[in-house]
Amino acid sequence: MNDLLRLLRLFKPYHGWMALGAFLSFITLLANVGLMAVSGWFITAMAMAGVAGVTMNYFTPSALIRLAAIVRTAGRYGERLVTHEATFRLLAELRVWFYQKLEPLAPARLEAFRSGDLLSRIRADIDKLDTVYLRLLVPLLVALLATLVFVVVLLFYHPLLALVEGGLLLIAGIFIPWLMNRLGHRTGQQMVMTKAQMRAALVNDLQGMGELLVYGADARHASEIQRLSQQLAQQQQKMSGLQGISQGALGLCANLAMWGMMLVAIPLVSSGSLAPPELAMLALFALASFEAVMPLPLAFQTLGETLAALRRIFELVDMQPAVQEPAQPLPMPEAFHFTFQDVGFRYGEAADTLQNITLDFPPASKLAIVGATGSGKSTLASLLLRFREPASGELLLAGQPIQRYSGEALRQHIAVVSQQTHLFNATLRDNLLLAKPDASQGEIETACQLALLHDFIANQPEGYDTWAGETGVRLSGGQAKRVAIARALLKNAPVLILDEPTEGLDPETARLVMRNIIQHVQRNRHSLLLITHRLHGLEQMDGIHVMDKGRIIESGTQAELLAAQGHFHYLAENSKLLGAQIKR
Ligand SMILES: Nc1ncnc2c1ncn2[C@@H]1O[C@H](COP(=O)(O)OP(=O)(O)OP(=O)(O)O)[C@@H](O)[C@H]1O
């Protein structure tokens, strides 16, 4: 329930729209019930007047009937318009709010979630929330008000009539929905989970379809999807069964109310305290009044589903970002001088990933981090990018703890080519412009020339408007990598971080691209942090740090490290490429 109240507070800017929608719905209901009641009265009165051969004023009731019919039609139209407008506005607001809450959680906190699950929360769970206003709040408010009005109206005729109507409305509006909620709560929650699991499994399988086919695991994965889909079908069947029972029970209550009216009203007509046309009027009034509670059982039956969706949304929203933004961030410095002082870091409860890292990364310098796979090189870069915070020691930027700067502002001054580069399902131009939306064609081409990509693009029939495909599938691995390099160079940021930039490139192309990158950073007096396994081109670095098991075990220039005959020398000996480089 707390989650529901919290959601209502989020709806605050739209309370006016919401109230208007509920009001129109209430008016429409009153018009419908009035229409039925007056019609019942009018038909009976006319019949009786015909039998008795007397004349009666039929203008007023027929005008009333027309009025009620017009109000009902216009009201229904207005109600649909306003309630749906309100719902779409609420959903749009919720999506933006949710996205804004998600953004600071990326990448560190969101890694724990499957991409299909995140998609499910953003789309399906948010969509589910339209039921809170449209199917829960409006019907509940209208039912409450209408029950009150109906009981008061009947009290004017006879207290017993009000008692029958009120009692049956309470059974239909409270007991049956309560029962449906009890019976449907668990299944509703399970349905949200099953749907989310199915979406996550589908997204996962579609992304890895190639591997599934190669290893012949597609049938096994398909059977899991089938199992989930059967589970969902069973849950849906149970919910539909409950819905059928509740609608039947409601119909029964409405008919019982009509009969109840007759039972109470017939003696009143016989005793002369009620006119005969009023008997038909009351019977139809009672029957029609149950429209007020009709939507409630379904609303409460699906409440479990709605609350589960809401919980999944708040669960994400309430997560603390891995990095806290300072309340009053320092302005960005003129020169980007990073200093690691005895920095330690670990992922969650795992063992230390980084220990006692001390290194200096001054402006316009070129630093290489080399070492075995899993030794913590990329983690070091993610601390620089403020995606994560050191657990111990200090990471300084221009002499100030990096925590005092805004992560977002900092990242505007850093260009990155990460290990797993992501290309968007857009043209090559759009993928490049991501780094600098206002870049000119000349700037784009220069960046691509540096990445040795321009000739390839120029040879494509559509040039820079060639479609890259989802995650760059329409390019080779090496081409996609070079798009990422060109994108980083186009940004022209004072700090460039390259994590395995030449992975997937043939040795000659790798050598030429690295040569161009180094010339580019030297020309612009930018700094470069190169994370690599490949030990070529390192003679141009101002410093090399060798990492092993989260620690820096050696530091120096290439010549110094080779002369020291330590770990770097051992790695170099094992690298034919470096041998080729040194000979050259
Ligand atoms: N998001 C993460 N959550 C938990 N552990 C992680 C995460 N990312 C990396 N690790 C662990 O931290 C350690 C260091 O990883 P990191 O990616 O920094 O190494 P690396 O030196 O860059 O490796 P490689 O050369 O293979 O890219 C590894 O043991 C890895 O399993």
Ligand as a Chemical Component Dictionary entry (heavy atoms), coordinates in Angstrom:
data_LIG
# 
_chem_comp.id                   LIG 
_chem_comp.type                 NON-POLYMER 
_chem_comp.pdbx_formal_charge   0 
_chem_comp.three_letter_code    LIG 
# 
loop_
_chem_comp_atom.comp_id 
_chem_comp_atom.atom_id 
_chem_comp_atom.alt_atom_id 
_chem_comp_atom.type_symbol 
_chem_comp_atom.charge 
_chem_comp_atom.model_Cartn_x 
_chem_comp_atom.model_Cartn_y 
_chem_comp_atom.model_Cartn_z 
_chem_comp_atom.pdbx_ordinal 
LIG N1  N1  N 0 31.389 -5.772  -13.142 1  
LIG C1  C1  C 0 32.123 -6.640  -12.474 2  
LIG N2  N2  N 0 31.623 -7.262  -11.408 3  
LIG C2  C2  C 0 32.353 -8.139  -10.705 4  
LIG N3  N3  N 0 33.628 -8.443  -10.996 5  
LIG C3  C3  C 0 34.202 -7.849  -12.044 6  
LIG C4  C4  C 0 33.461 -6.917  -12.842 7  
LIG N4  N4  N 0 34.290 -6.475  -13.819 8  
LIG C5  C5  C 0 35.468 -7.107  -13.640 9  
LIG N5  N5  N 0 35.400 -7.933  -12.586 10 
LIG C6  C6  C 0 36.497 -8.760  -12.072 11 
LIG O1  O1  O 0 37.569 -7.898  -11.752 12 
LIG C7  C7  C 0 38.794 -8.459  -12.170 13 
LIG C8  C8  C 0 39.540 -7.436  -13.040 14 
LIG O2  O2  O 0 38.788 -7.233  -14.214 15 
LIG P1  P1  P 0 39.259 -6.205  -15.328 16 
LIG O3  O3  O 0 38.238 -6.206  -16.408 17 
LIG O4  O4  O 0 39.576 -4.905  -14.677 18 
LIG O5  O5  O 0 40.594 -6.897  -15.803 19 
LIG P2  P2  P 0 41.486 -6.583  -17.086 20 
LIG O6  O6  O 0 42.876 -6.555  -16.604 21 
LIG O7  O7  O 0 40.990 -5.383  -17.794 22 
LIG O8  O8  O 0 41.221 -7.890  -17.938 23 
LIG P3  P3  P 0 41.262 -8.068  -19.538 24 
LIG O9  O9  O 0 42.659 -7.811  -19.954 25 
LIG O10 O10 O 0 40.858 -9.478  -19.745 26 
LIG O11 O11 O 0 40.315 -7.095  -20.063 27 
LIG C9  C9  C 0 38.491 -9.748  -12.874 28 
LIG O12 O12 O 0 38.775 -10.797 -11.994 29 
LIG C10 C10 C 0 37.012 -9.710  -13.146 30 
LIG O13 O13 O 0 36.434 -10.972 -12.974 31 
# 
loop_
_chem_comp_bond.comp_id 
_chem_comp_bond.atom_id_1 
_chem_comp_bond.atom_id_2 
_chem_comp_bond.value_order 
_chem_comp_bond.pdbx_ordinal 
LIG N1  C1  SING 1  
LIG C1  N2  SING 2  
LIG C1  C4  DOUB 3  
LIG N2  C2  DOUB 4  
LIG C2  N3  SING 5  
LIG N3  C3  DOUB 6  
LIG C3  C4  SING 7  
LIG C3  N5  SING 8  
LIG C4  N4  SING 9  
LIG N4  C5  DOUB 10 
LIG C5  N5  SING 11 
LIG N5  C6  SING 12 
LIG C6  O1  SING 13 
LIG C6  C10 SING 14 
LIG O1  C7  SING 15 
LIG C7  C8  SING 16 
LIG C7  C9  SING 17 
LIG C8  O2  SING 18 
LIG O2  P1  SING 19 
LIG P1  O3  DOUB 20 
LIG P1  O4  SING 21 
LIG P1  O5  SING 22 
LIG O5  P2  SING 23 
LIG P2  O6  DOUB 24 
LIG P2  O7  SING 25 
LIG P2  O8  SING 26 
LIG O8  P3  SING 27 
LIG P3  O9  DOUB 28 
LIG P3  O10 SING 29 
LIG P3  O11 SING 30 
LIG C9  O12 SING 31 
LIG C9  C10 SING 32 
LIG C10 O13 SING 33 
# 
